[in-house]
Amino acid sequence: MKSGLKYYVACCDKVASDDQGGVLAGGAVSMSGPGDGFYPVSIQYNEKDEIVAFLIDFFGEDEEE
């Protein structure tokens, strides 16, 4: 199996889990909910300018809670 297909299958397995996402070597994957689209992302950096946290806002500004 080609490495790209293996990674795709690993991502699908994470999304299909009870957690609906997770962390893999090389990144993270998550279920977005109803449909795909553009979601605002906030990123936090440490003093070495490395990414240490991120937040994907799946609710957006227009959604009511």
C-alpha positions in Angstrom: 0.0 0.0 0.0 1.4 3.4 -0.9 2.3 5.7 2.0 -0.3 8.4 1.0 -3.1 5.8 1.1 -1.9 4.5 4.5 -2.0 8.0 5.9 -5.5 8.6 4.5 -6.7 5.3 6.0 -5.1 6.3 9.4 -6.9 9.7 9.2 -10.2 8.0 8.4 -9.7 5.6 11.3 -9.2 8.5 13.7 -12.3 10.4 12.5 -14.4 7.2 12.7 -13.4 6.6 16.3 -15.6 7.7 19.3 -13.3 10.8 19.7 -14.0 11.8 16.0 -10.4 12.8 15.6 -6.9 12.6 17.0 -3.2 13.2 16.5 -1.1 11.3 14.0 2.5 11.5 13.0 2.6 14.7 10.9 -0.6 16.3 12.1 -4.0 16.1 13.5 -7.4 15.2 12.0 -10.9 16.0 13.2 -14.5 15.6 12.1 -15.9 19.0 11.2 -19.5 18.3 11.6 -22.1 19.1 9.0 -20.1 19.7 5.8 -16.6 20.9 5.0 -15.7 24.5 4.8 -13.5 27.3 6.1 -13.2 27.5 9.9 -11.3 30.1 11.9 -8.1 28.9 13.5 -6.2 30.4 16.4 -2.6 29.4 16.9 -0.4 29.7 20.1 3.4 29.9 19.8 6.1 29.5 22.4 9.2 31.7 22.8 11.0 29.7 20.1 8.2 30.5 17.6 7.0 26.9 17.6 3.4 26.0 17.5 2.3 24.6 20.9 -1.5 24.8 20.6 -4.2 25.5 18.1 -8.0 25.9 18.2 -10.4 25.3 15.3 -13.7 27.1 15.8 -16.2 24.8 14.2 -19.1 26.9 15.5 -18.2 30.2 13.8 -19.5 33.6 14.6 -23.0 33.2 13.0 -23.9 30.0 14.9 -26.0 30.3 18.1 -25.1 28.1 21.0 
